[in-house]
Amino acid sequence: MINAMTIDVEDYFHVSAFADVIRPDDWHKHSFRVSANTHRLLDLFDESGVRATFFVLGWVAKRAPELVHEISRRGHEVACHGMSHELVYRQTPAVFKQETRDSKSLLEDQIGGPVLGYRAASYSIRPDSAWALDLLVEAGFAYDSSIFPIRHDRYGMPDASRVPGRISTPNGESIVEFPLTTAQMWGVRVPVAGGGYFRLLPYWLTRKGLRQVNHEDRQPFVFYLHPWEIDKDQPSIAASRISRFRHYTNIDRCEARLRVLLADFRFGTMIDSLSDLGLLARPPSEGRLSTVPSR
């Protein structure tokens, strides 16, 4: 069983937790650290023999096209993380459509191939922004990984399926969805997909939940991380107490935990995992992927 290792390629000043204190117009004033931190992850994946999916923010791709080239050159999948890191439900459909198409086209031009996957900023496809799924289909994406089936103050679809599969869009189309992973433990859904949960929860609990998904649910899981989460020397931002707690807790332990995780489970790209499930099919005579027709 192939689990999906994913990296959301954005910098520390892009995060939604700091949106109240760092304006997008001021991003260029902050030290650019995402390139060096992403290279550290690329080297770690080389050591571990892991291919991953990198959901690249369009703003980063414009600033560092050589980083996108390097991700692709090392054999990883390049996918789309939008352009501006604005929460989907704070955008109009017209703005979302334009930004998504622009970022997809930018990445495809940089790697010279198709970009099949999308992930929204802060998993912000919720019930009130589910219209975005139709625009992803229209833009030509084969799969999405934006839905987090939990309750949260910023994101979440608590009634959504926990397992990868083809879902219906509001307009009656369909798209493959790989939801962020949760485990059913002690009668509640526990988020074990990575990111802040990976840093905040004890590692034994994350491993227990992920093993349950693999061995009891017989499903692959998706794991995510941000390059800034292995950067203990990043600048300190004067934000709210809860934002600082979510952002900085256990950053100094994150890379070591990631190394243990890579040894404990089998990983590949999103395409590897979804193809293994039969949700994406690779034509035998071509290198491209196509979606499996809905039944």
Short mmCIF file of the C-alpha atoms (twelve columns), coordinates in Angstrom:
data_MODEL
# 
_entry.id   MODEL 
# 
loop_
_atom_site.group_PDB 
_atom_site.id 
_atom_site.type_symbol 
_atom_site.label_atom_id 
_atom_site.label_alt_id 
_atom_site.label_comp_id 
_atom_site.label_asym_id 
_atom_site.label_seq_id 
_atom_site.Cartn_x 
_atom_site.Cartn_y 
_atom_site.Cartn_z 
_atom_site.pdbx_PDB_model_num 
ATOM 1   C CA . MET A 1   0.000   0.000  0.000   1 
ATOM 2   C CA . ILE A 2   1.405   3.358  -1.085  1 
ATOM 3   C CA . ASN A 3   0.749   6.328  1.194   1 
ATOM 4   C CA . ALA A 4   1.000   9.840  -0.237  1 
ATOM 5   C CA . MET A 5   3.781   12.102 1.010   1 
ATOM 6   C CA . THR A 6   2.949   15.731 0.249   1 
ATOM 7   C CA . ILE A 7   4.618   19.080 0.820   1 
ATOM 8   C CA . ASP A 8   2.773   22.400 0.657   1 
ATOM 9   C CA . VAL A 9   5.467   24.690 -0.746  1 
ATOM 10  C CA . GLU A 10  4.910   28.029 0.928   1 
ATOM 11  C CA . ASP A 11  6.962   30.236 3.259   1 
ATOM 12  C CA . TYR A 12  6.407   31.051 6.923   1 
ATOM 13  C CA . PHE A 13  4.937   34.487 6.107   1 
ATOM 14  C CA . HIS A 14  2.280   32.980 3.799   1 
ATOM 15  C CA . VAL A 15  0.434   31.053 6.493   1 
ATOM 16  C CA . SER A 16  -3.172  31.911 7.275   1 
ATOM 17  C CA . ALA A 17  -2.344  32.111 10.991  1 
ATOM 18  C CA . PHE A 18  -0.305  35.260 10.302  1 
ATOM 19  C CA . ALA A 19  -2.676  36.840 7.752   1 
ATOM 20  C CA . ASP A 20  -3.860  39.402 10.308  1 
ATOM 21  C CA . VAL A 21  -0.354  40.743 10.889  1 
ATOM 22  C CA . ILE A 22  1.422   40.211 7.539   1 
ATOM 23  C CA . ARG A 23  -0.214  41.673 4.435   1 
ATOM 24  C CA . PRO A 24  0.475   40.087 1.024   1 
ATOM 25  C CA . ASP A 25  1.796   43.451 -0.161  1 
ATOM 26  C CA . ASP A 26  4.565   43.094 2.443   1 
ATOM 27  C CA . TRP A 27  5.583   39.491 1.670   1 
ATOM 28  C CA . HIS A 28  8.566   40.673 -0.342  1 
ATOM 29  C CA . LYS A 29  9.941   42.418 2.760   1 
ATOM 30  C CA . HIS A 30  10.411  39.149 4.652   1 
ATOM 31  C CA . SER A 31  13.370  36.807 4.328   1 
ATOM 32  C CA . PHE A 32  12.767  34.186 1.628   1 
ATOM 33  C CA . ARG A 33  13.470  30.823 3.242   1 
ATOM 34  C CA . VAL A 34  11.218  28.378 1.418   1 
ATOM 35  C CA . SER A 35  13.779  27.486 -1.254  1 
ATOM 36  C CA . ALA A 36  16.496  26.379 1.166   1 
ATOM 37  C CA . ASN A 37  14.009  24.522 3.369   1 
ATOM 38  C CA . THR A 38  12.483  22.717 0.387   1 
ATOM 39  C CA . HIS A 39  15.966  21.659 -0.717  1 
ATOM 40  C CA . ARG A 40  16.487  20.150 2.746   1 
ATOM 41  C CA . LEU A 41  13.332  18.096 2.243   1 
ATOM 42  C CA . LEU A 42  14.420  17.071 -1.249  1 
ATOM 43  C CA . ASP A 43  17.733  15.826 0.149   1 
ATOM 44  C CA . LEU A 44  15.928  13.939 2.909   1 
ATOM 45  C CA . PHE A 45  13.634  12.252 0.394   1 
ATOM 46  C CA . ASP A 46  16.664  11.337 -1.721  1 
ATOM 47  C CA . GLU A 47  18.230  9.679  1.332   1 
ATOM 48  C CA . SER A 48  15.004  7.803  2.070   1 
ATOM 49  C CA . GLY A 49  14.245  6.832  -1.517  1 
ATOM 50  C CA . VAL A 50  10.846  8.564  -1.380  1 
ATOM 51  C CA . ARG A 51  9.012   10.342 -4.180  1 
ATOM 52  C CA . ALA A 52  6.598   13.018 -2.989  1 
ATOM 53  C CA . THR A 53  4.037   15.470 -4.314  1 
ATOM 54  C CA . PHE A 54  4.889   19.143 -3.915  1 
ATOM 55  C CA . PHE A 55  1.860   21.463 -3.969  1 
ATOM 56  C CA . VAL A 56  3.602   24.658 -5.053  1 
ATOM 57  C CA . LEU A 57  2.172   28.090 -4.336  1 
ATOM 58  C CA . GLY A 58  2.141   30.214 -7.497  1 
ATOM 59  C CA . TRP A 59  3.727   33.141 -5.648  1 
ATOM 60  C CA . VAL A 60  6.702   30.913 -4.845  1 
ATOM 61  C CA . ALA A 61  6.876   29.564 -8.398  1 
ATOM 62  C CA . LYS A 62  7.128   33.117 -9.731  1 
ATOM 63  C CA . ARG A 63  9.825   34.042 -7.208  1 
ATOM 64  C CA . ALA A 64  11.866  30.832 -7.567  1 
ATOM 65  C CA . PRO A 65  11.206  29.002 -10.853 1 
ATOM 66  C CA . GLU A 66  14.472  27.134 -10.393 1 
ATOM 67  C CA . LEU A 67  12.984  25.483 -7.289  1 
ATOM 68  C CA . VAL A 68  10.067  24.106 -9.300  1 
ATOM 69  C CA . HIS A 69  12.512  22.804 -11.921 1 
ATOM 70  C CA . GLU A 70  14.559  21.082 -9.211  1 
ATOM 71  C CA . ILE A 71  11.512  19.397 -7.652  1 
ATOM 72  C CA . SER A 72  10.545  17.998 -11.035 1 
ATOM 73  C CA . ARG A 73  14.128  17.102 -12.002 1 
ATOM 74  C CA . ARG A 74  14.492  14.955 -8.888  1 
ATOM 75  C CA . GLY A 75  11.483  12.877 -9.921  1 
ATOM 76  C CA . HIS A 76  8.773   14.304 -7.683  1 
ATOM 77  C CA . GLU A 77  5.267   15.342 -8.681  1 
ATOM 78  C CA . VAL A 78  4.546   19.068 -9.003  1 
ATOM 79  C CA . ALA A 79  0.959   19.997 -8.108  1 
ATOM 80  C CA . CYS A 80  -0.929  23.275 -7.619  1 
ATOM 81  C CA . HIS A 81  -1.466  25.181 -4.357  1 
ATOM 82  C CA . GLY A 82  -3.153  28.203 -5.942  1 
ATOM 83  C CA . MET A 83  -1.561  31.579 -6.515  1 
ATOM 84  C CA . SER A 84  -2.071  33.865 -3.513  1 
ATOM 85  C CA . HIS A 85  -2.767  31.573 -0.526  1 
ATOM 86  C CA . GLU A 86  -6.080  33.312 0.021   1 
ATOM 87  C CA . LEU A 87  -8.746  31.149 1.636   1 
ATOM 88  C CA . VAL A 88  -11.157 29.906 -1.024  1 
ATOM 89  C CA . TYR A 89  -14.272 31.018 0.836   1 
ATOM 90  C CA . ARG A 90  -12.899 34.557 0.955   1 
ATOM 91  C CA . GLN A 91  -12.582 34.673 -2.838  1 
ATOM 92  C CA . THR A 92  -15.264 35.143 -5.463  1 
ATOM 93  C CA . PRO A 93  -15.649 32.285 -7.953  1 
ATOM 94  C CA . ALA A 94  -14.295 34.566 -10.678 1 
ATOM 95  C CA . VAL A 95  -11.123 35.394 -8.741  1 
ATOM 96  C CA . PHE A 96  -10.618 31.768 -7.697  1 
ATOM 97  C CA . LYS A 97  -11.056 30.601 -11.295 1 
ATOM 98  C CA . GLN A 98  -8.514  33.076 -12.648 1 
ATOM 99  C CA . GLU A 99  -5.916  32.472 -9.920  1 
ATOM 100 C CA . THR A 100 -6.238  28.705 -10.196 1 
ATOM 101 C CA . ARG A 101 -5.885  28.698 -13.964 1 
ATOM 102 C CA . ASP A 102 -2.938  31.110 -13.814 1 
ATOM 103 C CA . SER A 103 -1.057  29.070 -11.213 1 
ATOM 104 C CA . LYS A 104 -1.715  25.787 -13.046 1 
ATOM 105 C CA . SER A 105 -0.493  27.242 -16.342 1 
ATOM 106 C CA . LEU A 106 2.581   28.747 -14.689 1 
ATOM 107 C CA . LEU A 107 3.620   25.426 -13.165 1 
ATOM 108 C CA . GLU A 108 2.938   23.499 -16.373 1 
ATOM 109 C CA . ASP A 109 5.105   25.923 -18.341 1 
ATOM 110 C CA . GLN A 110 7.894   25.529 -15.794 1 
ATOM 111 C CA . ILE A 111 7.939   21.715 -15.744 1 
ATOM 112 C CA . GLY A 112 6.928   21.181 -19.364 1 
ATOM 113 C CA . GLY A 113 4.123   18.787 -18.467 1 
ATOM 114 C CA . PRO A 114 0.653   18.483 -16.961 1 
ATOM 115 C CA . VAL A 115 -0.238  19.456 -13.405 1 
ATOM 116 C CA . LEU A 116 -3.007  17.110 -12.291 1 
ATOM 117 C CA . GLY A 117 -3.469  17.832 -8.584  1 
ATOM 118 C CA . TYR A 118 -4.759  20.754 -6.531  1 
ATOM 119 C CA . ARG A 119 -4.801  21.646 -2.844  1 
ATOM 120 C CA . ALA A 120 -6.486  24.772 -1.467  1 
ATOM 121 C CA . ALA A 121 -4.817  27.164 0.940   1 
ATOM 122 C CA . SER A 122 -5.462  25.931 4.480   1 
ATOM 123 C CA . TYR A 123 -7.822  23.206 3.153   1 
ATOM 124 C CA . SER A 124 -10.417 25.921 2.629   1 
ATOM 125 C CA . ILE A 125 -12.845 24.012 0.438   1 
ATOM 126 C CA . ARG A 126 -15.726 23.802 2.899   1 
ATOM 127 C CA . PRO A 127 -19.473 23.389 2.416   1 
ATOM 128 C CA . ASP A 128 -19.756 27.122 1.672   1 
ATOM 129 C CA . SER A 129 -16.989 26.968 -0.962  1 
ATOM 130 C CA . ALA A 130 -17.751 23.584 -2.537  1 
ATOM 131 C CA . TRP A 131 -18.426 25.493 -5.783  1 
ATOM 132 C CA . ALA A 132 -14.651 25.484 -6.216  1 
ATOM 133 C CA . LEU A 133 -14.743 21.772 -7.057  1 
ATOM 134 C CA . ASP A 134 -16.607 22.487 -10.298 1 
ATOM 135 C CA . LEU A 135 -14.002 25.066 -11.253 1 
ATOM 136 C CA . LEU A 136 -11.233 22.535 -10.600 1 
ATOM 137 C CA . VAL A 137 -12.924 20.093 -12.976 1 
ATOM 138 C CA . GLU A 138 -13.309 22.862 -15.537 1 
ATOM 139 C CA . ALA A 139 -9.610  23.728 -15.206 1 
ATOM 140 C CA . GLY A 140 -8.625  20.135 -15.987 1 
ATOM 141 C CA . PHE A 141 -7.459  18.839 -12.622 1 
ATOM 142 C CA . ALA A 142 -7.647  15.063 -12.175 1 
ATOM 143 C CA . TYR A 143 -7.737  15.127 -8.383  1 
ATOM 144 C CA . ASP A 144 -8.128  17.400 -5.371  1 
ATOM 145 C CA . SER A 145 -6.772  17.126 -1.833  1 
ATOM 146 C CA . SER A 146 -8.420  20.038 -0.039  1 
ATOM 147 C CA . ILE A 147 -11.153 18.495 2.080   1 
ATOM 148 C CA . PHE A 148 -10.413 17.859 5.751   1 
ATOM 149 C CA . PRO A 149 -13.217 15.733 7.302   1 
ATOM 150 C CA . ILE A 150 -13.055 17.367 10.736  1 
ATOM 151 C CA . ARG A 151 -14.432 20.399 12.595  1 
ATOM 152 C CA . HIS A 152 -12.047 23.359 12.747  1 
ATOM 153 C CA . ASP A 153 -12.349 27.111 13.109  1 
ATOM 154 C CA . ARG A 154 -10.803 27.728 9.671   1 
ATOM 155 C CA . TYR A 155 -11.618 24.675 7.547   1 
ATOM 156 C CA . GLY A 156 -13.310 21.299 7.532   1 
ATOM 157 C CA . MET A 157 -16.169 19.192 6.181   1 
ATOM 158 C CA . PRO A 158 -16.946 16.964 9.170   1 
ATOM 159 C CA . ASP A 159 -19.468 14.869 7.229   1 
ATOM 160 C CA . ALA A 160 -17.157 14.198 4.275   1 
ATOM 161 C CA . SER A 161 -15.795 10.756 3.527   1 
ATOM 162 C CA . ARG A 162 -12.550 9.833  5.244   1 
ATOM 163 C CA . VAL A 163 -11.269 7.706  2.344   1 
ATOM 164 C CA . PRO A 164 -10.052 8.565  -1.168  1 
ATOM 165 C CA . GLY A 165 -12.641 8.266  -3.892  1 
ATOM 166 C CA . ARG A 166 -14.562 9.968  -6.647  1 
ATOM 167 C CA . ILE A 167 -16.957 12.642 -5.344  1 
ATOM 168 C CA . SER A 168 -19.757 14.590 -6.983  1 
ATOM 169 C CA . THR A 169 -19.459 18.344 -7.436  1 
ATOM 170 C CA . PRO A 170 -22.360 20.763 -6.873  1 
ATOM 171 C CA . ASN A 171 -23.002 20.930 -10.638 1 
ATOM 172 C CA . GLY A 172 -23.098 17.160 -11.062 1 
ATOM 173 C CA . GLU A 173 -19.548 16.623 -12.316 1 
ATOM 174 C CA . SER A 174 -17.054 14.447 -10.461 1 
ATOM 175 C CA . ILE A 175 -13.457 14.595 -9.324  1 
ATOM 176 C CA . VAL A 176 -11.147 12.285 -7.414  1 
ATOM 177 C CA . GLU A 177 -10.739 13.478 -3.823  1 
ATOM 178 C CA . PHE A 178 -7.947  12.400 -1.470  1 
ATOM 179 C CA . PRO A 179 -9.162  13.875 1.848   1 
ATOM 180 C CA . LEU A 180 -6.741  14.763 4.606   1 
ATOM 181 C CA . THR A 181 -6.354  11.737 6.838   1 
ATOM 182 C CA . THR A 182 -8.190  11.162 10.079  1 
ATOM 183 C CA . ALA A 183 -8.315  8.073  12.284  1 
ATOM 184 C CA . GLN A 184 -11.339 6.901  14.216  1 
ATOM 185 C CA . MET A 185 -10.027 6.432  17.759  1 
ATOM 186 C CA . TRP A 186 -11.899 6.318  21.062  1 
ATOM 187 C CA . GLY A 187 -15.100 7.208  19.240  1 
ATOM 188 C CA . VAL A 188 -13.814 10.451 17.722  1 
ATOM 189 C CA . ARG A 189 -12.075 11.494 14.518  1 
ATOM 190 C CA . VAL A 190 -8.454  12.328 15.220  1 
ATOM 191 C CA . PRO A 191 -6.553  14.369 12.585  1 
ATOM 192 C CA . VAL A 192 -3.317  12.511 11.838  1 
ATOM 193 C CA . ALA A 193 -2.508  13.878 8.374   1 
ATOM 194 C CA . GLY A 194 0.546   15.902 9.403   1 
ATOM 195 C CA . GLY A 195 1.326   19.603 9.696   1 
ATOM 196 C CA . GLY A 196 0.586   21.137 13.064  1 
ATOM 197 C CA . TYR A 197 -1.070  17.924 14.247  1 
ATOM 198 C CA . PHE A 198 2.187   16.077 13.576  1 
ATOM 199 C CA . ARG A 199 4.070   18.544 15.737  1 
ATOM 200 C CA . LEU A 200 1.470   18.960 18.486  1 
ATOM 201 C CA . LEU A 201 0.429   15.332 19.001  1 
ATOM 202 C CA . PRO A 202 2.894   12.788 20.424  1 
ATOM 203 C CA . TYR A 203 4.448   10.723 17.653  1 
ATOM 204 C CA . TRP A 204 3.141   7.443  19.068  1 
ATOM 205 C CA . LEU A 205 -0.419  8.724  18.617  1 
ATOM 206 C CA . THR A 206 0.184   9.773  15.006  1 
ATOM 207 C CA . ARG A 207 1.774   6.415  14.244  1 
ATOM 208 C CA . LYS A 208 -1.075  4.547  15.934  1 
ATOM 209 C CA . GLY A 209 -3.641  6.430  13.863  1 
ATOM 210 C CA . LEU A 210 -1.791  5.970  10.594  1 
ATOM 211 C CA . ARG A 211 -1.263  2.268  11.221  1 
ATOM 212 C CA . GLN A 212 -4.951  1.931  11.910  1 
ATOM 213 C CA . VAL A 213 -5.756  3.548  8.561   1 
ATOM 214 C CA . ASN A 214 -3.396  1.174  6.746   1 
ATOM 215 C CA . HIS A 215 -4.082  -2.074 8.597   1 
ATOM 216 C CA . GLU A 216 -7.634  -1.839 9.936   1 
ATOM 217 C CA . ASP A 217 -9.272  0.473  7.403   1 
ATOM 218 C CA . ARG A 218 -7.073  -0.979 4.608   1 
ATOM 219 C CA . GLN A 219 -6.666  2.473  3.091   1 
ATOM 220 C CA . PRO A 220 -3.657  4.628  2.223   1 
ATOM 221 C CA . PHE A 221 -3.205  7.883  4.083   1 
ATOM 222 C CA . VAL A 222 -2.025  11.285 2.919   1 
ATOM 223 C CA . PHE A 223 0.611   13.101 4.955   1 
ATOM 224 C CA . TYR A 224 1.450   16.786 4.568   1 
ATOM 225 C CA . LEU A 225 4.117   19.145 5.823   1 
ATOM 226 C CA . HIS A 226 5.346   22.661 5.047   1 
ATOM 227 C CA . PRO A 227 9.018   23.517 4.465   1 
ATOM 228 C CA . TRP A 228 8.896   26.091 7.288   1 
ATOM 229 C CA . GLU A 229 7.996   23.306 9.742   1 
ATOM 230 C CA . ILE A 230 11.603  22.068 9.732   1 
ATOM 231 C CA . ASP A 231 13.059  25.582 10.052  1 
ATOM 232 C CA . LYS A 232 13.729  26.272 13.724  1 
ATOM 233 C CA . ASP A 233 15.707  29.429 12.843  1 
ATOM 234 C CA . GLN A 234 12.890  31.227 11.019  1 
ATOM 235 C CA . PRO A 235 11.983  34.751 12.175  1 
ATOM 236 C CA . SER A 236 9.576   35.098 15.065  1 
ATOM 237 C CA . ILE A 237 6.317   36.811 14.112  1 
ATOM 238 C CA . ALA A 238 4.412   38.865 16.685  1 
ATOM 239 C CA . ALA A 239 0.982   37.258 16.287  1 
ATOM 240 C CA . SER A 240 -1.778  36.092 18.609  1 
ATOM 241 C CA . ARG A 241 -0.986  33.525 21.265  1 
ATOM 242 C CA . ILE A 242 -2.973  30.766 19.561  1 
ATOM 243 C CA . SER A 243 -1.397  31.508 16.169  1 
ATOM 244 C CA . ARG A 244 2.097   31.351 17.636  1 
ATOM 245 C CA . PHE A 245 1.223   28.129 19.456  1 
ATOM 246 C CA . ARG A 246 -0.015  26.495 16.278  1 
ATOM 247 C CA . HIS A 247 2.920   27.699 14.212  1 
ATOM 248 C CA . TYR A 248 5.981   27.294 16.428  1 
ATOM 249 C CA . THR A 249 5.298   24.376 18.782  1 
ATOM 250 C CA . ASN A 250 7.827   21.550 18.355  1 
ATOM 251 C CA . ILE A 251 9.369   22.902 15.140  1 
ATOM 252 C CA . ASP A 252 12.742  21.895 16.584  1 
ATOM 253 C CA . ARG A 253 11.560  18.247 16.714  1 
ATOM 254 C CA . CYS A 254 9.755   18.047 13.404  1 
ATOM 255 C CA . GLU A 255 12.556  16.943 11.079  1 
ATOM 256 C CA . ALA A 256 13.617  14.133 13.412  1 
ATOM 257 C CA . ARG A 257 10.010  12.935 13.631  1 
ATOM 258 C CA . LEU A 258 9.742   13.052 9.849   1 
ATOM 259 C CA . ARG A 259 12.784  10.799 9.512   1 
ATOM 260 C CA . VAL A 260 11.139  8.262  11.819  1 
ATOM 261 C CA . LEU A 261 7.882   8.475  9.861   1 
ATOM 262 C CA . LEU A 262 9.685   7.832  6.569   1 
ATOM 263 C CA . ALA A 263 11.181  4.676  8.070   1 
ATOM 264 C CA . ASP A 264 7.878   3.487  9.545   1 
ATOM 265 C CA . PHE A 265 5.682   3.695  6.421   1 
ATOM 266 C CA . ARG A 266 5.818   3.296  2.655   1 
ATOM 267 C CA . PHE A 267 5.391   6.523  0.680   1 
ATOM 268 C CA . GLY A 268 5.019   7.752  -2.879  1 
ATOM 269 C CA . THR A 269 3.376   10.607 -4.748  1 
ATOM 270 C CA . MET A 270 -0.337  11.344 -4.827  1 
ATOM 271 C CA . ILE A 271 -0.401  9.885  -8.333  1 
ATOM 272 C CA . ASP A 272 1.353   6.726  -7.098  1 
ATOM 273 C CA . SER A 273 -1.170  6.274  -4.307  1 
ATOM 274 C CA . LEU A 274 -4.282  7.049  -6.350  1 
ATOM 275 C CA . SER A 275 -3.085  4.840  -9.214  1 
ATOM 276 C CA . ASP A 276 -2.501  2.014  -6.739  1 
ATOM 277 C CA . LEU A 277 -6.146  2.415  -5.658  1 
ATOM 278 C CA . GLY A 278 -7.373  2.364  -9.251  1 
ATOM 279 C CA . LEU A 279 -8.697  5.928  -9.036  1 
ATOM 280 C CA . LEU A 280 -6.193  7.184  -11.608 1 
ATOM 281 C CA . ALA A 281 -5.045  5.050  -14.503 1 
ATOM 282 C CA . ARG A 282 -1.760  5.360  -16.368 1 
ATOM 283 C CA . PRO A 283 -2.176  4.317  -20.002 1 
ATOM 284 C CA . PRO A 284 0.379   1.547  -20.667 1 
ATOM 285 C CA . SER A 285 1.730   3.168  -23.834 1 
ATOM 286 C CA . GLU A 286 1.992   6.698  -22.479 1 
ATOM 287 C CA . GLY A 287 3.521   8.530  -19.548 1 
ATOM 288 C CA . ARG A 288 0.404   10.585 -18.940 1 
ATOM 289 C CA . LEU A 289 -2.353  9.822  -16.469 1 
ATOM 290 C CA . SER A 290 -6.078  9.705  -17.035 1 
ATOM 291 C CA . THR A 291 -8.925  9.459  -14.596 1 
ATOM 292 C CA . VAL A 292 -10.807 6.201  -14.251 1 
ATOM 293 C CA . PRO A 293 -14.362 6.693  -15.570 1 
ATOM 294 C CA . SER A 294 -16.945 6.921  -12.829 1 
ATOM 295 C CA . ARG A 295 -19.117 3.841  -12.479 1 
# 
